[in-house]
Amino acid sequence: MEDLVRCSDVVYAAQRSQGYEMSRCGTFLSALAVHEREDQPMSHLVGNAGEVFEAVSNLYQDELDKLLALYVSNIRYLAGKVGAVKTVLTNREQAILEVHQASATMHRNKERFAAARASSGAAASAMIAEQKMVSVRSVAEDRMNLAKEQVDFIATSLKVEAKRLYLGKTEELKQSLMALATTNSEYHTTVRG
């Protein structure tokens, strides 16, 4: 999708530049017509050619404005949505990894606590170990709960973005491509006609 956006932008910029150059050519020919006032037929011919170039340039620029509104803008919007979905997926993977890490930490801490309790005969050291375990477990549980919340939020966001993308923008993309084809056809018909 990023390549499509980049390609669309390059083509659009090149076409916009071409329209600008056509306008410059028309302006140059109009200026030449004013300069060639002495030779009426030549002045008239060059002046008419300048007017035609400027008229075609205006028509071309109008068609490019339609193209921007109907195609390029939608492609950019869709690329942004795809980028958002990629970000959500990346964040989801990171949150899942955090859940696994927090779960593994809790498991290791439980094993340490059980080992400390079994090896220590003194109640005081068992209480200290238990307090440390509760503190460590609390931190690990907080990390795990936060990661789970992130996963749930990201999953919900992903579902919403995917639904929006499939429901609305697929049809807009089809319409944009049809508008591009129609605009291109209209332009060539107008220029030839």
Wavefront OBJ file of the C-alpha trace (Angstrom):
o trace
v 0.000 0.000 0.000
v 2.879 2.355 0.785
v 4.304 1.737 -2.694
v 0.903 2.528 -4.218
v 0.788 5.827 -2.311
v 4.347 6.680 -3.312
v 3.653 5.798 -6.960
v 0.380 7.773 -6.947
v 2.145 10.796 -5.464
v 4.955 10.615 -8.030
v 2.513 10.304 -10.944
v 0.304 13.076 -9.554
v 3.284 15.413 -9.051
v 4.562 14.683 -12.562
v 1.143 15.358 -14.063
v 0.781 18.559 -12.030
v 4.204 19.644 -13.300
v 3.176 18.840 -16.869
v 0.050 20.993 -16.486
v 2.153 23.831 -15.115
v 4.563 23.571 -18.062
v 1.634 23.646 -20.507
v 0.443 26.850 -18.842
v 3.933 28.355 -19.048
v 4.095 27.468 -22.740
v 0.716 29.162 -23.301
v 1.885 32.266 -21.441
v 5.090 32.315 -23.481
v 3.154 32.016 -26.752
v 0.756 34.799 -25.686
v 3.729 37.030 -24.874
v 5.254 36.162 -28.245
v 1.989 37.131 -29.962
v 2.138 40.561 -28.318
v 5.752 40.911 -29.421
v 4.903 39.959 -33.028
v 2.223 42.660 -33.450
v 3.735 43.778 -36.735
v 3.029 40.434 -38.414
v -0.738 40.107 -37.878
v -1.218 36.545 -39.206
v 1.723 35.249 -37.163
v 0.591 37.175 -34.065
v -2.928 35.789 -34.444
v -1.677 32.211 -34.945
v 0.731 32.322 -31.999
v -1.872 34.075 -29.806
v -4.468 31.397 -30.589
v -1.941 28.650 -29.873
v -1.156 30.324 -26.534
v -4.860 30.504 -25.653
v -5.310 26.832 -26.549
v -2.333 25.822 -24.407
v -3.671 27.812 -21.459
v -7.211 26.433 -21.900
v -5.918 22.859 -22.107
v -3.714 23.508 -19.087
v -6.705 24.791 -17.083
v -8.764 21.772 -18.114
v -5.860 19.485 -17.256
v -5.402 21.127 -13.835
v -9.157 20.821 -13.142
v -9.019 17.120 -13.957
v -5.998 16.745 -11.675
v -7.950 18.431 -8.877
v -10.699 15.835 -9.383
v -8.068 13.121 -9.375
v -6.657 14.421 -6.098
v -10.084 14.575 -4.471
v -11.360 11.230 -5.737
v -8.287 9.025 -5.899
v -5.047 10.271 -4.362
v -6.648 11.480 -1.111
v -8.494 8.184 -0.661
v -5.346 6.183 -1.334
v -3.495 8.241 1.281
v -6.354 7.736 3.758
v -6.354 3.973 3.171
v -2.589 3.836 3.593
v -2.985 5.635 6.906
v -5.537 3.057 8.024
v -3.260 0.207 6.987
v -0.463 1.866 8.952
v -2.748 2.126 11.988
v -3.608 -1.569 11.744
v 0.105 -2.431 11.495
v 0.800 -0.357 14.612
v -2.043 -2.035 16.488
v -0.720 -5.470 15.523
v 2.802 -4.573 16.621
v 1.532 -3.212 19.941
v -0.572 -6.333 20.431
v 2.444 -8.584 19.898
v 4.431 -6.553 22.446
v 1.598 -6.734 24.995
v 1.278 -10.503 24.533
v 5.017 -10.836 25.102
v 4.676 -8.798 28.315
v 1.866 -11.091 29.514
v 4.079 -14.133 28.935
v 7.024 -12.489 30.702
v 4.891 -11.485 33.712
v 3.397 -14.967 33.901
v 6.861 -16.559 33.809
v 8.073 -14.152 36.523
v 5.134 -15.055 38.764
v 5.770 -18.759 38.230
v 9.479 -18.384 39.098
v 8.612 -16.370 42.204
v 6.127 -19.004 43.368
v 8.808 -21.670 42.987
v 11.312 -19.541 44.942
v 8.795 -18.935 47.696
v 7.983 -22.635 47.984
v 11.708 -23.477 48.091
v 12.398 -20.811 50.728
v 9.511 -21.995 52.838
v 10.588 -25.637 52.612
v 14.255 -24.967 53.409
v 13.716 -22.478 56.211
v 12.622 -23.772 59.533
v 12.330 -20.389 61.086
v 8.946 -18.714 60.973
v 10.493 -15.234 60.807
v 12.470 -15.930 57.656
v 9.396 -17.567 56.123
v 7.354 -14.444 56.907
v 10.010 -12.181 55.355
v 10.181 -14.402 52.270
v 6.392 -14.423 52.061
v 6.252 -10.617 52.293
v 8.839 -10.312 49.522
v 6.906 -12.851 47.486
v 3.660 -10.940 47.957
v 5.384 -7.724 46.874
v 7.027 -9.339 43.832
v 3.826 -11.175 42.970
v 1.865 -7.926 43.213
v 4.243 -6.175 40.808
v 4.147 -9.126 38.394
v 0.350 -9.314 38.608
v 0.100 -5.581 37.941
v 2.355 -5.960 34.885
v 0.340 -8.919 33.671
v -2.991 -7.145 34.195
v -1.735 -4.045 32.414
v -0.462 -6.148 29.515
v -3.783 -8.010 29.335
v -5.663 -4.702 29.287
v -3.420 -3.512 26.469
v -4.031 -6.714 24.525
v -7.792 -6.376 24.986
v -7.756 -2.706 23.986
v -5.580 -3.389 20.957
v -7.726 -6.342 19.887
v -10.843 -4.171 20.107
v -9.118 -1.379 18.169
v -7.997 -3.848 15.533
v -11.531 -5.155 15.105
v -12.928 -1.630 14.806
v -10.274 -0.523 12.291
v -10.644 -3.691 10.227
v -14.416 -3.285 10.151
v -14.125 0.365 9.077
v -11.579 -0.527 6.429
v -13.636 -3.336 4.945
v -17.054 -1.695 5.176
v -16.427 1.833 4.012
v -13.107 2.224 2.346
v -13.176 -0.758 0.022
v -16.155 0.749 -1.762
v -14.500 4.175 -1.774
v -11.380 2.677 -3.332
v -13.471 1.104 -6.089
v -15.232 4.429 -6.657
v -11.906 6.249 -6.672
v -10.450 3.923 -9.285
v -13.590 4.302 -11.416
v -13.408 8.091 -11.005
v -9.769 8.000 -12.067
v -10.640 6.035 -15.194
v -13.610 8.315 -15.958
v -11.586 11.474 -15.396
v -8.811 10.187 -17.629
v -11.330 9.263 -20.328
v -13.123 12.635 -20.075
v -9.859 14.497 -20.303
v -8.717 12.656 -23.424
v -12.161 13.031 -25.015
v -12.180 16.782 -24.307
v -8.647 17.304 -25.580
v -9.325 15.399 -28.806
v -12.772 16.933 -29.318
l 1 2 3 4 5 6 7 8 9 10 11 12 13 14 15 16 17 18 19 20 21 22 23 24 25 26 27 28 29 30 31 32 33 34 35 36 37 38 39 40 41 42 43 44 45 46 47 48 49 50 51 52 53 54 55 56 57 58 59 60 61 62 63 64 65 66 67 68 69 70 71 72 73 74 75 76 77 78 79 80 81 82 83 84 85 86 87 88 89 90 91 92 93 94 95 96 97 98 99 100 101 102 103 104 105 106 107 108 109 110 111 112 113 114 115 116 117 118 119 120 121 122 123 124 125 126 127 128 129 130 131 132 133 134 135 136 137 138 139 140 141 142 143 144 145 146 147 148 149 150 151 152 153 154 155 156 157 158 159 160 161 162 163 164 165 166 167 168 169 170 171 172 173 174 175 176 177 178 179 180 181 182 183 184 185 186 187 188 189 190 191 192 193
